[in-house]
Amino acid sequence: MDFRKSAGFDDLSRWIDAFILDRKSQDLAQGTLYFYRAKLKLFTNYASENSITRISQLTPDFIRAYLIDLSHSHNPGGVHAAYRALKSFLTFFEDELGDENYLNPIRNVKAPKVSVHPLEPVPLEIVSKLLKVCDASSFCGARDHAIILFLLDTGLRASELCSLDVDDLDVVGGSVLVRSGKGGKPRIALIGKRTRKAVRSYLLLRPEVLTDALWLTDDGDRLSYWSLNLMLKRRAKQAGVPKPELHDFRRAFALSCLRSGMDVYSLQRLMGHSDLSVLRRYLAQTDDDLKTAHAKASPVDNL
């Protein structure tokens, strides 16, 4: 019997579960698995709203409509990330199906364009206002204060920060062992004096629990990406400022380091980039800084 004739053989949710299991078997980093789960959840929500439950119901036009709908709530980079995740999933299904006559609908959908310019980093004045609403004498206040400084001082991805254990951090010397970097590659990050002091203050208030996690929730569990994002949303509301995205702190770290004269190879190692392609976009932004400074100070134009 042809299994493709059985009911639900191409059930969307079941195949996504199989896709995630396949990625787990490849020992991908937790951050990568979270990326696939989160982005494919966006797609299944949209499909469910449109009564789509099977892969055979998908068409190129439906995928295009999904990407357009997503653009109303996500920036171009977010839409492109959702496209990549969906393409990986449908390619997995195509390979598993092994049917030469199957037409993968995403093959006829072009990837959304992404701006060559990086998005703006979190403004430092907003960071200052966020810190002011964190009561460092309480557990949550000390934790949030330390996390905000930690994100800005290390440039870590949010998933990398959430995965840290207490033993990964040298609170005296300031080195941070990032075990779950992108692509499963460990690296060393660093924190300065002010951040080390904030982390030590937090650790004094951190409850003794069984978990080794560095950052804890009120209940003593490891802080998740969602909890971290909610914390930032809550603090932004208290401070009366627009909520920055978690990745905005990473951008601020990169630009601040470049503007302060750090060489790109050291920055590449600290940020865990496999090549310089992303950093070139930040370098282009610092070139704009030079042009602005020259425009203001040009001796010829000021004659």
C-alpha positions in Angstrom: 0.0 0.0 0.0 1.3 3.5 -0.9 1.7 5.3 2.4 0.9 8.6 0.7 -2.7 7.4 0.4 -3.0 7.0 4.1 -5.0 9.6 6.1 -2.8 12.3 7.5 0.5 11.1 5.9 1.5 14.7 5.2 0.1 16.2 8.5 2.0 19.5 8.9 2.4 19.3 12.7 3.6 15.7 12.7 6.2 16.4 10.1 7.5 19.5 11.9 7.9 17.3 15.0 9.9 14.8 12.8 12.0 17.7 11.5 12.9 19.0 15.0 13.7 15.4 16.0 16.0 15.1 13.0 17.8 18.3 13.9 18.2 17.1 17.5 19.8 13.9 16.2 22.4 16.1 14.5 23.3 17.5 17.9 22.5 21.0 16.9 22.9 23.8 19.5 19.9 24.6 21.7 19.7 28.0 20.2 19.4 26.6 16.7 16.6 24.2 17.8 14.8 27.1 19.5 15.2 29.1 16.2 13.5 26.4 14.2 10.7 25.8 16.8 9.9 29.5 17.1 9.9 30.3 13.4 7.9 27.2 12.4 5.4 28.0 15.1 4.7 31.3 13.3 4.0 29.4 10.2 1.7 26.8 11.8 -0.3 29.5 13.5 -0.8 31.2 10.2 -1.6 27.9 8.5 -4.1 27.0 11.2 -5.9 30.4 10.8 -6.3 29.6 7.1 -7.5 26.0 7.7 -4.2 24.5 6.3 -3.3 21.3 8.1 -1.4 19.3 5.4 1.7 19.9 3.5 0.0 19.0 0.2 -2.3 22.0 0.7 0.7 24.4 0.6 1.2 26.5 -2.6 3.8 29.1 -3.6 1.1 31.8 -3.4 0.1 30.7 0.2 3.8 31.0 1.3 4.1 34.4 -0.3 0.9 35.5 1.5 2.4 34.2 4.7 5.6 36.2 4.2 3.6 39.4 3.4 1.5 38.9 6.5 4.6 38.4 8.6 6.1 41.6 7.3 3.4 43.6 9.1 4.8 42.5 12.5 8.5 41.6 11.8 11.4 43.5 10.4 13.0 42.3 7.1 15.6 40.2 8.9 12.8 38.5 10.9 10.9 37.7 7.7 14.0 36.3 6.1 14.7 34.1 9.1 11.2 32.7 9.0 11.7 32.0 5.2 14.9 30.1 5.9 13.4 28.0 8.6 10.4 27.1 6.4 12.7 26.3 3.5 14.8 24.0 5.6 11.7 22.2 6.8 10.1 21.7 3.4 13.4 20.6 1.9 13.6 18.0 4.7 10.1 16.8 3.9 11.0 16.6 0.2 14.1 14.5 0.9 12.1 12.2 3.3 9.3 11.8 0.8 11.7 10.7 -2.0 9.2 11.3 -4.7 10.7 12.8 -7.9 7.2 14.0 -8.9 6.7 16.1 -5.7 6.9 19.8 -6.4 8.3 21.6 -3.3 6.2 24.8 -3.2 9.0 27.0 -1.7 11.3 26.3 -4.7 9.2 28.9 -6.6 9.3 31.5 -3.8 12.2 33.9 -3.8 13.8 34.8 -0.5 12.7 38.1 0.9 15.2 40.9 0.5 17.1 42.1 3.6 18.6 45.5 3.9 22.4 45.7 3.6 22.5 48.1 6.5 22.3 46.9 10.1 19.5 48.0 12.3 20.2 50.6 14.9 21.6 49.5 18.3 19.8 50.2 21.6 20.6 53.9 22.5 22.7 54.2 25.6 20.3 56.7 27.1 17.6 54.0 27.0 20.0 51.5 28.7 20.6 54.1 31.4 16.8 54.5 32.0 16.3 50.8 32.1 19.0 50.4 34.8 17.4 53.1 36.9 14.2 51.2 37.4 16.0 48.1 38.6 16.1 48.0 42.4 19.5 46.4 43.0 18.6 45.5 46.6 16.0 42.9 45.5 16.6 39.6 43.8 14.8 40.5 40.6 16.2 44.1 40.5 19.7 42.9 41.0 19.3 40.2 38.4 17.7 42.5 35.8 20.4 45.2 36.4 23.1 42.6 35.9 21.6 41.1 32.8 21.2 44.5 31.1 24.8 45.3 31.7 25.8 41.8 30.7 24.1 41.9 27.4 25.7 45.2 26.5 29.1 44.3 27.8 29.4 40.9 26.1 27.4 41.1 22.9 26.1 37.6 23.7 23.0 36.3 21.8 20.0 36.0 24.1 20.0 32.2 23.8 23.7 32.1 24.8 23.0 34.3 27.9 20.2 32.0 29.0 22.3 28.9 28.6 25.1 30.1 30.9 25.8 28.2 34.1 27.4 29.7 37.3 30.6 27.8 36.7 30.9 29.4 33.2 31.7 32.8 34.7 34.8 34.0 36.4 33.5 36.9 38.6 37.0 38.0 39.5 38.8 38.0 36.1 35.7 38.6 34.0 35.9 35.8 31.5 32.8 34.0 30.3 32.8 30.6 28.8 30.1 30.4 26.1 29.5 26.7 25.7 26.5 26.8 23.4 27.6 29.3 20.7 26.1 29.3 17.3 27.1 26.1 15.4 28.0 24.5 18.7 31.4 26.3 18.8 32.5 27.4 22.3 34.2 30.7 22.8 35.3 33.2 25.5 33.5 36.5 26.2 34.5 39.1 28.7 32.8 41.5 31.1 34.3 44.7 32.6 34.6 45.9 36.2 31.1 47.4 36.5 29.4 44.3 35.1 31.4 42.0 37.3 30.3 44.1 40.4 26.7 43.9 39.3 26.9 40.1 38.8 28.5 39.6 42.2 25.7 41.6 43.8 23.1 39.4 42.0 24.9 36.2 43.0 24.7 37.3 46.7 20.9 37.4 46.4 20.6 34.3 44.1 18.8 31.5 46.0 20.5 28.2 46.6 18.8 25.9 44.1 19.6 22.6 42.5 20.0 24.0 39.0 23.4 25.2 37.8 21.9 28.0 35.7 23.4 31.4 36.2 20.2 33.4 35.5 17.1 32.3 37.5 13.4 33.1 37.4 11.5 34.0 40.6 10.7 30.3 40.9 14.3 29.2 40.8 14.2 27.8 37.2 16.6 28.7 34.4 15.6 31.9 32.8 14.2 31.3 29.3 14.4 33.4 26.2 10.7 34.3 26.6 11.2 35.2 30.3 14.1 37.4 29.4 12.1 39.2 26.7 9.2 39.7 29.1 11.6 41.1 31.7 12.9 43.7 29.2 9.3 44.6 28.2 8.4 45.1 31.8 11.4 47.3 32.5 10.9 49.3 29.4 7.3 50.0 30.5 8.5 51.1 34.0 11.1 53.3 32.5 8.7 54.9 30.0 10.9 54.0 27.0 10.3 52.0 23.8 11.2 48.3 24.4 14.5 47.5 22.7 14.9 44.1 21.0 17.3 41.7 22.7 19.5 41.6 19.7 19.8 45.5 19.8 22.2 45.1 22.7 24.5 42.9 20.6 24.4 45.5 17.9 25.3 48.2 20.4 28.2 46.1 21.6 29.6 45.6 18.1 29.3 49.3 17.1 30.7 50.6 20.4 33.8 48.3 20.1 34.4 49.3 16.5 34.0 53.0 17.4 36.4 52.6 20.3 39.1 51.2 18.0 38.8 47.4 18.5 40.2 45.4 15.6 37.7 43.4 13.6 39.4 40.1 14.2 39.2 40.4 18.0 35.6 41.5 17.7 34.8 38.6 15.4 36.1 36.1 18.1 34.2 37.8 20.9 30.9 37.8 19.0 31.4 34.2 17.7 31.1 35.0 14.0 32.5 32.4 11.6 33.5 35.1 9.0 33.6 38.9 8.7 30.5 39.3 6.4 28.3 40.6 9.3 30.9 42.8 10.8 31.5 44.5 7.4 27.9 45.9 7.7 28.9 47.4 11.0 32.1 48.8 9.5 30.0 50.5 6.8 28.0 52.1 9.7 31.2 53.4 11.3 32.3 54.8 7.9 29.2 56.9 8.0 30.4 58.2 11.4 33.6 59.3 9.7 31.7 61.0 6.9 29.5 62.9 9.3 32.6 64.0 11.4 34.4 65.1 8.3 31.4 67.1 7.0 31.3 69.0 10.3 35.1 69.6 10.5 36.2 69.9 6.8 38.7 72.8 6.7 37.9 73.5 3.1 34.1 73.6 3.6 34.6 75.8 6.7 36.8 78.4 4.9 
